[in-house]
């Protein structure tokens, strides 16, 4: 269950981290242009395969997104178990469930979900 939450959070955030816009755009175009648009899992796998070749800017951004993912997992663990443990992980379903139940979420989870990734 905990792994499902982490994977769901990581998947949603990783799409943001390596999207066609932002800090990883050039790396995505350079290494993963052949990945079909919308194939987030394939894109993430491609970027991971080229992790050592990514620009420092992209590596730093991905590290920040991973940190945010850990923060969300920690802050939302109890909320997930209470509200969304029956939800199948993947395709952002767990994050969607948490957001659909926003009124019932703990303040810590709400804050973690709405907090931007830390930029240094």
C-alpha positions as a Markdown table, in Angstrom:
| # | Residue | x | y | z |
|---|---|---|---|---|
| 1 | Unk | 0.0 | 0.0 | 0.0 |
| 2 | Unk | 2.7 | 2.5 | 0.9 |
| 3 | Unk | 4.6 | 1.5 | -2.2 |
| 4 | Unk | 1.4 | 2.2 | -4.3 |
| 5 | Unk | 1.2 | 5.7 | -2.9 |
| 6 | Unk | 4.8 | 6.4 | -3.5 |
| 7 | Unk | 4.6 | 5.1 | -7.1 |
| 8 | Unk | 1.5 | 7.1 | -7.8 |
| 9 | Unk | 2.9 | 10.3 | -6.5 |
| 10 | Unk | 6.2 | 9.7 | -8.2 |
| 11 | Unk | 4.5 | 9.0 | -11.5 |
| 12 | Unk | 2.4 | 12.2 | -11.4 |
| 13 | Unk | 5.3 | 14.3 | -10.4 |
| 14 | Unk | 7.8 | 12.8 | -12.7 |
| 15 | Unk | 5.6 | 13.7 | -15.7 |
| 16 | Unk | 5.8 | 17.3 | -14.5 |
| 17 | Unk | 9.5 | 17.0 | -14.1 |
| 18 | Unk | 10.2 | 15.7 | -17.5 |
| 19 | Unk | 7.4 | 17.3 | -19.5 |
| 20 | Unk | 7.9 | 19.0 | -22.8 |
| 21 | Unk | 8.1 | 22.3 | -21.0 |
| 22 | Unk | 10.5 | 23.2 | -18.2 |
| 23 | Unk | 13.9 | 22.3 | -17.0 |
| 24 | Unk | 14.1 | 18.9 | -18.8 |
| 25 | Unk | 12.7 | 19.9 | -22.1 |
| 26 | Unk | 16.0 | 19.8 | -24.0 |
| 27 | Unk | 17.0 | 16.5 | -22.5 |
| 28 | Unk | 13.7 | 15.0 | -23.3 |
| 29 | Unk | 13.9 | 16.1 | -26.9 |
| 30 | Unk | 17.5 | 14.9 | -27.2 |
| 31 | Unk | 17.2 | 11.5 | -25.6 |
| 32 | Unk | 13.5 | 10.5 | -25.7 |
| 33 | Unk | 11.9 | 12.2 | -28.8 |
| 34 | Unk | 10.8 | 8.8 | -30.1 |
| 35 | Unk | 8.7 | 8.0 | -27.0 |
| 36 | Unk | 5.0 | 8.3 | -28.0 |
| 37 | Unk | 3.3 | 11.4 | -26.6 |
| 38 | Unk | 1.2 | 10.4 | -23.5 |
| 39 | Unk | 3.3 | 7.4 | -22.7 |
| 40 | Unk | 4.4 | 8.7 | -19.3 |
| 41 | Unk | 5.9 | 5.4 | -18.1 |
| 42 | Unk | 7.9 | 5.0 | -21.3 |
| 43 | Unk | 9.1 | 8.6 | -21.0 |
| 44 | Unk | 10.2 | 8.2 | -17.4 |
| 45 | Unk | 12.0 | 4.9 | -18.3 |
| 46 | Unk | 13.8 | 6.6 | -21.2 |
| 47 | Unk | 14.9 | 9.5 | -19.0 |
| 48 | Unk | 16.1 | 7.1 | -16.3 |
| 49 | Unk | 18.1 | 5.2 | -18.9 |
| 50 | Unk | 19.9 | 8.4 | -19.8 |
| 51 | Unk | 20.1 | 9.7 | -16.2 |
| 52 | Unk | 23.9 | 10.1 | -16.3 |
| 53 | Unk | 23.7 | 12.1 | -19.5 |
| 54 | Unk | 21.1 | 14.6 | -18.4 |
| 55 | Unk | 21.9 | 18.2 | -17.9 |
| 56 | Unk | 22.6 | 19.4 | -14.4 |
| 57 | Unk | 19.5 | 21.6 | -14.5 |
| 58 | Unk | 17.3 | 18.6 | -15.3 |
| 59 | Unk | 19.0 | 16.3 | -12.7 |
| 60 | Unk | 18.5 | 19.0 | -10.1 |
| 61 | Unk | 14.8 | 19.4 | -11.0 |
| 62 | Unk | 14.2 | 15.7 | -10.9 |
| 63 | Unk | 15.8 | 15.5 | -7.5 |
| 64 | Unk | 13.6 | 18.3 | -6.3 |
| 65 | Unk | 10.5 | 16.5 | -7.6 |
| 66 | Unk | 11.6 | 13.3 | -6.0 |
| 67 | Unk | 11.9 | 15.1 | -2.7 |
| 68 | Unk | 8.4 | 16.5 | -3.1 |
| 69 | Unk | 7.2 | 13.0 | -3.8 |
| 70 | Unk | 8.7 | 11.8 | -0.5 |
| 71 | Unk | 7.1 | 14.7 | 1.3 |
| 72 | Unk | 3.7 | 13.9 | -0.1 |
| 73 | Unk | 4.1 | 10.2 | 0.7 |
| 74 | Unk | 5.0 | 11.0 | 4.3 |
| 75 | Unk | 2.3 | 13.6 | 4.8 |
| 76 | Unk | -0.5 | 11.7 | 3.1 |
| 77 | Unk | 0.1 | 8.2 | 4.3 |
| 78 | Unk | -2.7 | 8.1 | 6.8 |
| 79 | Unk | -5.1 | 10.0 | 4.5 |
| 80 | Unk | -4.3 | 7.4 | 1.7 |
| 81 | Unk | -5.1 | 4.5 | 4.0 |
| 82 | Unk | -8.3 | 6.1 | 5.2 |
| 83 | Unk | -9.7 | 7.4 | 1.9 |
| 84 | Unk | -8.0 | 5.8 | -1.1 |
| 85 | Unk | -6.5 | 2.4 | -0.3 |
| 86 | Unk | -9.0 | 0.7 | -2.5 |
| 87 | Unk | -7.9 | 2.8 | -5.5 |
| 88 | Unk | -5.7 | 1.0 | -8.0 |
| 89 | Unk | -2.4 | 2.8 | -8.5 |
| 90 | Unk | -1.3 | 4.2 | -11.8 |
| 91 | Unk | -2.3 | 7.0 | -14.1 |
| 92 | Unk | -2.6 | 9.4 | -11.3 |
| 93 | Unk | -5.6 | 7.7 | -9.7 |
| 94 | Unk | -4.4 | 7.9 | -6.1 |
| 95 | Unk | -3.5 | 11.6 | -6.4 |
| 96 | Unk | -6.9 | 12.2 | -8.0 |
| 97 | Unk | -8.6 | 10.3 | -5.1 |
| 98 | Unk | -6.8 | 12.4 | -2.6 |
| 99 | Unk | -7.7 | 15.6 | -4.3 |
| 100 | Unk | -11.3 | 14.5 | -4.7 |
| 101 | Unk | -11.4 | 14.0 | -0.9 |
| 102 | Unk | -9.6 | 17.3 | -0.2 |
| 103 | Unk | -12.2 | 18.4 | 2.4 |
| 104 | Unk | -11.3 | 15.3 | 4.5 |
| 105 | Unk | -7.5 | 15.5 | 4.2 |
| 106 | Unk | -5.3 | 16.3 | 7.0 |
| 107 | Unk | -3.7 | 19.8 | 6.9 |
| 108 | Unk | -0.3 | 18.2 | 6.4 |
| 109 | Unk | -1.4 | 16.3 | 3.4 |
| 110 | Unk | -3.2 | 19.3 | 1.9 |
| 111 | Unk | -0.1 | 21.4 | 2.4 |
| 112 | Unk | 2.2 | 18.8 | 0.8 |
| 113 | Unk | -0.1 | 18.4 | -2.2 |
| 114 | Unk | -0.3 | 22.1 | -2.8 |
| 115 | Unk | 3.4 | 23.0 | -2.0 |
| 116 | Unk | 5.6 | 23.7 | -5.0 |
| 117 | Unk | 8.8 | 21.7 | -5.4 |
| 118 | Unk | 11.6 | 23.4 | -3.6 |
| 119 | Unk | 13.8 | 25.5 | -5.9 |
| 120 | Unk | 17.3 | 26.2 | -4.8 |
